[in-house]
Amino acid sequence: MTAPKEDAKWPRAAHWLKPFADEANIDVAVYGVCASQTSISPTGAHTTPDAIRGALLRYSTYSWAHDIDLAELVARDFGNVFHPDSPQGEEETKHLAKQAANASQLAIALGGDNSVTFASMAGGHELTKSGLITFDAHHDLRDGVSNGSPVRRLVEAGLPGNKIVQIGINDFSNSPQYAKLAKELGILVITRDQLRRQTPEETWQQAIDFLGNVEAIHVDFDVDVCDRSVVPACPAAAPGGISADELRQYAFLAGNTAKVSSIDITEIDATADSPDQRTIRLAALLILEASTGVALRK
């Protein structure tokens, strides 16, 4: 799709996100993790980080609801890890995740498939003292190394199972064996069915209360938690997932929570998106919603 015409009175979010130049006191740090090779199903998710950056051209930096211009925040782009699927590539991702987290209030990893959750959290957190919140239709507790295994791998690396909350787990999207493992690990599961009866604010507070006194929190936004109609570029999304608006609300709540020091946005195959780019445009909005939350932190 062609880019919109430039207007000096309508600054674009893509221009707000400037390249990192060895600075301090950054509010929001963004980096890409071009993972796709270990995905359970074939995907072009390695193309997604740059596609999301391009989608920021469609948006301004102004939040009408909160009367905030994100141009007042310092946002920096730390670049991409182009080959993250090998052990060496995962170490590169961990290094970049740590650099971005140490330099900013909120580090945002752009996947790539959901395998990037492992390195983006492990690199920026002391796992034994941290918590994880996932927005996902799936448990991601599979054996092996893939986009279906990052939560299991984080547990094996030291993340306590009772410091994990999984929001949006969907019916007919998981096996009884992995559901049993989630229960055994002490994971708090908030199902899609439960979400129909409570507000995003209530759900978010339930998650934060469950995590208790952790030092820091990583939030995984696996976009296939959404209804398939709004995220056609998510191969495993099912009809009946949450709405795009709900996911935007959760991104704001994550950004607004001081203990949330990092998030990731994953499981989008930019090469499979609809012609109107609705999935990658939603991902770009998640960056802006989370950044608005950062701007409003007390």
Steps between C-alpha positions, in 0.01 A plus 500: 500500500622850424620719786283797597606851402715691745353786706722712724210536745444122518830347619519125455583244767758342269708818520466512880678164527858603428813281471684434825824698535651385831270718711376486858159581651298338225130453565419233240749269326391292200691217335416230248555125526459344155416146611321249278716192446384294800131575457264203517333613176673678210503876550644821362511653848863605446364782281270635770722735708566729205137475387385622842743790483355586160147489639593776747484733199121461520474652847573824681654535846193661659261320738171688512366289788791597724593833337861387469745548215747212498748732331583605856637150567845388388448194278795322341537213256777254587484319165446132420643162582481348152591138578358428846399135450836341585654476849743777402211708370312458826803627688507805272131557578564472873779755474283745308208443739722580796642809331151630413360424848792665681471814287124555524186493708340254257670272248280375215606197294339463158475140384536282311320196622429431865834327557646849558323522836765275654806709412329839536397419858807297600734772375334788681393337827628306800252218451478380859381846610274579204149436376354426157159592361404352164211599276469184297252239385763234580706386801831486309621213718592262217815289496795606287592846373231674298238772514299255709759460777617838642307479830629150574854610420472801731383274783793266439733804508376607845167684465265371773182351359294678764626832365335449161157622392352393167210711374273400212567126493242373251289187481610242243840668463692287754541135591397345835865406562624859480199626697594252772858624496385861537301400809793305645733798454261728690430730203196724535290443189235759413301350216327666209171401663591683823588815306140528383390571858756755616654823379859526376581706812363226726693232313821699508470564874436128557825422320702762688361385836591139419860591414541673835840637593698418186768756414413529131246372248526400135181500290465281193243622247449200275259667262324171418309556824275720284205398286615370164298763315717781638836323473511309169881500515498280812494139376372348826234759584151353542153645455379635834824645636511840667447821306768731367372769735536272803860422407568873464360558850729231642801656328420832666460333841834322457677822410339678791625243755836600647615140556454417132846560359466311172243367255505308175261501204507168316346238270421730208594388149511828309510313168155350576325821604188630328536775237395762756787390732265476796725268703823695476309823551364356825855409603613858436213625715613271782833688503317832522253383766779359719701820456198707606487290814867577563430871460232478771703302756491667841 
